[in-house]
Amino acid sequence: MSRSVVILRSSGSRLECAEDHPNLLTALEAHNVCVEFQCREGYCGSCRMRLLKGEVDYAETPLAFIQQGEILPCCCRAKGEIEIEL
């Protein structure tokens, strides 16, 4: 997988996701972006955020309920360039 870029709507920051980041949450933490989370496995939904543009991949379907336009960064990876709202 090539490097992906995450754009933060609130600040306009562009963050690169390295190949060694197992998920979007880890990539955000590597850039010192504070995200609330509890389980890191897609069970609780605490890290739920809005995906404004782009697509993500899930290694496994999360068990927590997410609505259209929402993602769980603890268990997904960005596909190319995405824009999120924390």
C-alpha distances in whole Angstrom, upper triangle without the diagonal:
4,7,9,12,15,18,21,24,27,26,24,22,18,16,13,10,9,7,10,11,11,12,14,17,16,14,17,20,18,19,23,23,25,24,26,25,27,25,21,21,22,25,27,26,27,24,24,23,23,20,22,19,16,14,12,11,14,13,17,19,21,25,26,27,25,27,25,23,23,20,19,17,18,16,13,10,10,9,9,13,15,18,20,24,24
4,6,10,13,16,20,22,25,24,22,20,16,14,10,9,8,7,11,12,13,14,14,17,16,14,17,19,17,18,22,22,24,24,27,26,28,27,23,23,24,27,29,27,28,24,24,23,23,20,21,18,15,14,13,13,16,16,20,22,23,27,28,29,26,28,26,24,23,20,21,18,19,18,15,11,10,9,8,11,14,17,19,23,24
4,7,10,13,16,19,22,21,18,16,12,10,7,6,6,6,10,10,12,12,12,15,14,11,14,16,14,15,18,18,21,21,24,24,26,25,22,22,23,27,28,26,26,22,22,21,21,18,19,17,14,14,13,14,16,17,20,22,23,27,27,28,25,27,25,22,22,19,19,16,18,17,14,10,9,9,7,9,12,15,17,20,21
4,7,10,13,16,19,18,16,14,10,8,6,5,7,8,12,10,12,11,10,13,13,10,12,15,14,14,17,16,19,19,22,22,24,24,20,21,21,25,25,23,23,20,20,18,17,14,15,13,11,11,10,12,15,16,19,21,21,25,25,25,22,23,22,19,18,16,17,14,16,15,12,9,6,6,5,6,8,11,13,17,18
4,7,10,13,15,14,12,10,6,6,5,6,9,11,14,12,15,13,10,13,13,10,11,14,13,12,15,14,17,17,21,21,24,24,21,22,22,25,26,23,23,19,19,16,16,13,13,11,10,11,11,14,17,19,22,22,22,26,25,25,22,23,21,18,18,16,17,14,16,17,14,10,7,8,6,5,6,8,11,14,15
4,6,9,12,12,10,8,6,5,6,7,11,13,15,13,15,12,9,11,12,9,9,12,12,11,13,11,14,14,17,18,22,22,19,21,20,23,23,20,20,16,16,13,12,10,11,10,9,11,11,14,16,18,21,21,21,24,23,23,20,20,19,15,15,13,14,11,14,15,13,10,7,10,8,6,5,6,7,10,12
4,6,9,8,6,6,5,6,9,11,14,17,19,16,18,15,12,14,15,12,11,14,14,12,14,12,15,15,18,20,23,24,21,23,22,25,24,21,21,17,16,13,12,10,10,9,10,12,13,17,19,22,24,24,23,26,24,24,21,21,19,15,15,14,16,14,17,18,16,14,11,12,11,8,6,5,6,9,11
4,6,6,5,5,7,8,11,13,16,19,20,18,19,16,12,13,15,13,10,13,14,11,12,10,12,12,16,18,21,23,21,23,21,24,23,20,18,15,15,11,11,10,10,11,12,14,15,18,20,23,25,24,23,25,23,23,20,20,19,15,14,14,15,13,16,18,16,15,13,15,14,11,9,6,5,6,8
4,6,5,8,9,12,15,16,20,23,24,21,22,19,15,16,18,16,14,17,18,15,16,13,14,14,17,20,23,25,23,25,23,26,24,21,19,16,15,12,10,10,8,10,13,15,16,20,22,25,26,26,24,26,24,23,20,19,18,14,14,15,17,15,19,21,19,18,15,17,16,13,10,6,6,5,8
4,6,8,11,13,17,18,22,25,26,23,24,21,17,17,19,17,14,16,18,15,15,12,13,14,16,19,23,25,23,26,24,26,24,21,19,17,16,13,12,13,12,14,17,19,19,23,24,27,29,28,26,28,25,24,21,21,20,17,16,17,18,17,20,22,21,20,18,20,20,16,14,10,9,7,8
4,5,9,11,15,17,21,24,25,22,24,21,18,18,19,17,14,16,17,13,13,11,13,15,18,21,25,27,25,27,26,29,27,24,22,19,19,15,15,15,14,15,18,20,21,24,26,28,30,30,28,30,28,27,24,24,23,20,19,19,20,18,21,24,22,21,18,21,19,16,14,11,11,10,10
4,6,10,13,16,19,22,24,21,23,21,17,18,19,16,14,17,17,14,15,13,16,17,20,22,26,28,26,28,27,29,28,25,23,20,20,16,15,14,13,13,15,18,19,23,25,27,29,29,28,30,28,28,24,24,23,19,19,19,20,18,22,23,21,19,17,18,17,13,12,9,10,10,12
4,6,10,13,16,19,21,18,21,19,15,16,17,13,11,14,14,10,12,10,14,15,19,21,25,26,24,26,25,28,27,24,23,19,19,16,16,15,14,14,16,18,18,22,24,26,28,28,27,30,28,28,25,25,24,20,20,19,20,17,20,22,20,18,15,17,16,12,12,10,11,11,12
4,7,10,13,16,18,16,19,17,13,15,15,12,11,14,13,10,13,12,15,16,20,22,25,26,23,25,25,28,27,24,23,20,20,17,16,15,14,13,14,16,16,19,22,24,26,27,26,29,28,28,25,25,24,20,19,18,19,16,19,20,18,15,13,14,12,9,10,9,11,13,14
4,7,10,13,14,12,15,14,11,12,12,8,8,11,10,7,10,10,13,14,18,19,23,23,20,23,22,26,25,23,22,18,19,16,16,15,15,15,14,16,15,18,19,21,24,25,24,27,26,27,24,25,24,20,19,17,17,14,16,18,16,13,11,13,12,10,10,10,11,13,14
4,6,10,11,10,13,12,10,12,12,8,9,12,10,9,12,12,16,17,20,21,24,24,20,22,22,26,26,24,23,19,20,18,18,16,17,16,14,15,14,16,18,20,23,24,24,27,26,27,25,26,25,21,20,18,18,15,17,17,15,12,10,12,10,9,11,12,13,16,17
4,7,8,7,10,9,8,10,9,5,8,11,9,9,13,13,16,16,19,19,21,21,17,19,19,23,24,22,21,18,18,17,18,16,17,16,14,14,12,13,15,16,19,21,21,24,24,25,23,24,23,20,19,16,16,12,14,14,12,9,8,10,9,10,11,13,14,16,17
4,5,6,9,10,10,12,10,7,11,12,10,11,14,15,18,18,21,21,23,22,18,20,21,25,25,24,24,20,21,20,21,19,21,19,17,17,15,15,16,17,20,22,22,26,26,27,25,27,26,24,22,19,18,15,15,15,14,10,10,12,12,13,14,16,17,20,20
4,6,8,9,11,13,11,9,13,14,12,14,17,18,20,20,23,22,23,22,18,19,20,24,25,24,24,21,22,22,23,20,22,21,18,16,14,14,15,14,18,21,21,25,25,27,25,27,27,24,23,19,18,15,15,15,13,10,11,11,12,14,16,18,19,22,22
4,6,9,11,12,9,9,13,13,11,14,16,17,19,19,21,20,21,20,16,18,19,23,24,23,23,20,22,22,23,22,24,23,20,19,16,15,16,15,18,21,21,24,25,27,26,28,28,26,24,20,18,15,14,14,13,11,13,14,15,17,18,20,21,23,22
4,6,7,9,6,6,9,10,9,11,14,14,16,15,18,17,18,17,13,15,16,20,21,20,20,17,18,18,20,19,21,20,18,17,14,13,13,13,16,18,18,21,22,24,22,25,25,22,20,17,15,11,11,11,10,8,10,13,14,15,16,18,17,20,19
4,7,8,7,8,11,12,11,14,16,16,17,16,17,15,17,15,11,12,13,17,18,18,18,15,17,18,20,18,21,21,18,16,13,11,11,10,13,15,15,18,19,21,20,23,23,21,19,15,13,10,9,8,8,7,11,13,15,17,16,19,18,20,19
4,6,6,7,9,10,11,13,15,14,15,13,15,13,15,13,9,10,11,15,16,15,15,12,14,14,16,15,18,17,16,13,10,9,9,9,12,13,13,16,16,18,17,19,20,18,15,12,10,7,6,6,5,5,8,11,13,14,14,15,14,17,16
4,5,5,6,9,10,11,13,11,12,10,13,12,15,14,11,12,12,16,16,14,14,11,12,11,13,12,15,15,13,12,9,10,10,12,14,15,14,17,16,18,16,18,18,16,13,10,8,5,6,7,6,5,7,10,12,12,11,12,11,13,12
4,5,5,6,9,10,11,9,9,7,10,9,11,11,8,11,11,14,14,12,12,8,10,11,13,13,16,17,16,15,12,13,12,14,15,16,14,17,16,18,16,19,19,17,14,11,8,5,5,8,8,9,10,14,16,15,14,14,12,13,11
4,5,5,6,9,10,10,11,10,12,11,13,13,10,12,14,17,17,16,15,12,14,15,17,17,19,20,19,17,14,15,14,14,17,18,17,19,19,21,20,22,23,20,18,14,12,8,7,10,10,10,12,15,16,16,15,16,15,16,15
4,5,5,7,9,9,11,11,14,14,16,16,13,15,16,19,20,18,17,13,15,15,16,15,18,17,16,16,13,14,15,16,18,20,18,21,21,22,21,23,23,20,18,14,13,9,10,11,11,9,10,13,14,13,13,14,13,15,14
4,5,5,6,5,8,8,11,12,15,16,13,16,16,19,19,17,15,12,13,12,14,14,16,17,16,16,14,16,16,18,20,21,19,22,20,22,20,21,22,19,16,14,12,9,10,13,12,11,11,15,15,14,13,12,11,12,11
4,5,5,5,7,8,11,11,14,15,12,16,17,19,19,17,15,12,15,15,17,17,20,20,20,20,17,18,18,19,21,22,20,22,21,23,22,24,24,22,19,16,14,11,11,14,14,13,14,18,19,18,16,16,14,15,13
4,6,8,10,11,14,15,17,18,15,18,19,22,22,21,19,16,18,18,20,19,21,21,21,20,18,19,20,20,22,24,22,25,24,26,24,27,27,24,22,19,17,13,13,16,15,14,15,18,18,17,17,17,16,17,16
4,6,9,11,15,16,19,20,17,21,21,24,23,21,19,16,18,17,19,18,20,20,20,20,19,20,21,22,24,26,24,27,25,27,25,26,26,23,21,19,18,14,15,17,17,15,15,18,17,16,16,15,14,15,14
4,6,9,12,14,17,19,17,20,21,23,22,21,18,15,18,17,19,19,21,22,22,22,21,22,23,24,26,26,24,27,25,26,25,26,27,24,21,19,18,15,15,18,18,17,17,21,21,19,18,17,15,16,13
4,6,10,12,16,18,16,19,19,21,20,18,15,12,14,13,15,16,17,19,19,20,18,20,21,22,24,24,22,24,22,23,21,23,23,20,18,16,15,12,13,17,16,16,16,19,19,17,16,14,12,12,9
4,7,9,13,15,14,18,18,19,17,16,13,10,13,12,15,17,19,20,21,21,20,21,21,23,24,24,21,23,20,22,20,22,23,20,18,16,14,12,13,16,17,17,18,21,22,20,18,16,13,12,9
4,6,10,12,11,14,14,16,14,12,9,6,9,9,13,14,17,19,20,19,17,19,18,20,21,20,18,19,17,18,17,19,20,18,14,13,11,9,10,13,14,15,16,20,21,19,17,15,12,11,8
4,7,10,10,13,13,14,11,10,6,5,9,10,14,16,19,21,22,21,19,20,19,21,21,20,17,18,15,16,16,18,20,18,15,13,11,10,10,14,15,17,18,22,24,22,19,18,15,13,10
4,6,7,10,10,11,8,8,5,5,9,11,15,17,20,22,22,21,18,19,17,18,18,17,14,15,12,15,15,18,20,19,15,13,10,9,8,11,14,16,18,22,24,23,20,19,16,15,12
4,6,9,9,9,7,8,6,8,11,14,18,20,23,25,25,23,20,20,18,18,18,17,14,14,12,15,16,19,22,21,17,15,12,12,9,12,15,18,20,24,26,26,23,23,20,19,16
4,5,7,7,6,8,8,9,12,15,19,20,24,25,25,22,19,19,16,16,15,15,11,11,11,14,15,19,21,21,17,15,11,11,8,10,14,17,20,23,26,26,23,23,20,20,18
4,6,8,8,9,9,9,11,14,17,18,22,23,22,20,16,15,13,13,12,13,10,12,11,15,15,18,20,20,16,13,9,9,5,7,10,13,16,19,22,22,20,21,18,19,16
4,6,8,9,11,10,12,15,18,19,22,23,22,19,16,14,11,10,9,10,8,9,9,13,14,18,20,19,16,13,9,10,6,6,10,13,16,19,22,23,21,22,20,21,19
4,6,6,9,9,9,13,15,16,20,21,20,17,14,13,10,10,9,8,5,6,6,9,10,14,16,16,13,10,7,8,6,6,9,13,16,18,21,22,20,20,18,18,17
4,6,9,10,11,15,17,19,22,24,23,21,18,16,13,14,11,10,6,5,5,9,11,15,17,18,15,13,10,12,10,10,13,16,19,22,25,26,23,23,20,21,19
4,6,8,9,13,16,18,22,24,24,21,19,18,15,16,14,13,9,8,5,9,10,14,17,17,14,12,9,12,10,11,14,18,20,23,26,26,23,23,19,19,17
4,5,5,9,12,14,18,20,20,18,16,16,14,16,14,12,9,8,5,7,8,11,14,14,10,9,7,9,9,10,12,16,18,21,23,23,20,19,16,15,13
4,6,9,13,15,18,21,21,20,18,19,16,18,17,16,12,12,9,11,11,13,16,16,12,11,8,10,9,12,14,17,19,22,24,23,20,19,16,14,12
4,6,10,12,16,18,18,17,15,16,14,16,16,15,12,13,10,12,11,13,15,14,10,8,6,7,7,10,11,14,15,19,21,20,17,16,12,12,9
4,7,10,13,15,16,15,13,15,14,16,16,14,11,12,9,9,7,10,12,10,6,6,5,7,9,11,11,14,15,18,20,19,15,14,11,10,8
4,7,10,12,14,13,12,15,15,18,18,16,14,15,13,12,9,10,11,8,5,6,7,8,11,12,12,13,13,16,18,16,12,11,7,6,5
4,6,9,11,11,12,15,15,19,19,17,15,17,15,13,10,9,9,6,4,6,9,10,13,14,13,14,13,15,17,14,11,9,6,5,7
4,6,7,8,9,12,14,17,18,16,15,18,16,15,11,11,9,5,6,6,10,10,14,14,12,12,10,12,13,11,7,6,5,7,9
4,7,9,11,15,17,21,21,20,19,22,20,18,14,13,11,7,9,10,13,13,17,18,15,15,12,13,14,11,7,5,5,7,10
4,7,10,14,16,20,21,20,20,23,21,20,16,15,12,9,11,11,15,14,18,18,15,14,11,11,11,8,5,5,7,10,13
4,7,11,14,17,19,18,19,22,21,20,17,16,13,10,12,11,14,14,17,16,13,11,8,7,7,6,4,7,9,12,15
4,7,10,13,15,15,15,19,19,18,15,15,12,10,11,10,12,12,15,13,10,9,6,5,8,8,6,9,10,14,16
4,7,10,12,12,13,16,16,16,13,14,13,11,10,8,10,9,12,10,6,5,4,5,8,9,8,11,11,14,15
4,7,9,9,11,15,16,16,14,16,15,13,13,10,10,10,11,9,5,5,6,7,10,12,11,14,14,17,18
4,5,6,8,11,13,14,13,15,15,14,13,9,9,9,10,6,4,7,9,10,14,16,14,17,16,18,19
4,7,9,12,14,16,16,18,18,18,16,13,12,11,11,7,7,8,11,12,16,18,17,20,19,22,22
4,6,9,12,14,14,17,17,18,16,13,11,12,11,8,8,11,14,15,19,21,20,22,20,23,22
4,7,9,10,11,13,14,15,13,11,10,12,12,9,9,12,15,16,20,21,19,21,20,21,21
4,6,8,9,12,14,14,12,9,8,10,9,7,9,13,15,17,21,22,19,20,18,19,19
4,6,9,12,15,16,13,12,10,13,12,10,13,16,19,21,24,25,23,23,21,21,20
4,6,10,13,14,11,10,9,12,11,11,13,17,19,21,24,24,21,21,19,19,18
4,7,10,12,10,10,10,13,14,13,14,18,19,21,24,24,21,21,18,18,17
4,7,8,6,7,8,12,13,12,13,16,17,19,21,21,18,17,15,15,15
4,6,6,8,10,14,16,15,15,18,18,19,22,21,17,17,15,14,15
4,6,9,12,15,17,16,15,17,16,17,20,19,15,15,13,14,16
4,7,11,13,16,15,14,15,14,15,17,15,12,11,10,10,13
4,7,10,12,13,11,13,13,15,17,16,12,12,9,10,10
4,6,9,9,8,10,10,13,15,15,11,11,9,10,11
4,5,6,6,9,11,14,17,16,14,14,11,12,11
4,5,5,7,9,12,15,14,12,12,10,12,10
4,6,9,11,15,17,18,15,16,14,15,13
4,7,10,13,16,17,15,17,15,17,16
4,7,9,13,14,12,14,13,15,15
4,6,9,11,10,13,12,15,16
4,6,7,6,9,10,14,15
4,6,7,11,13,16,18
4,7,10,13,17,19
4,7,10,14,16
4,7,10,13
4,7,10
4,6
4
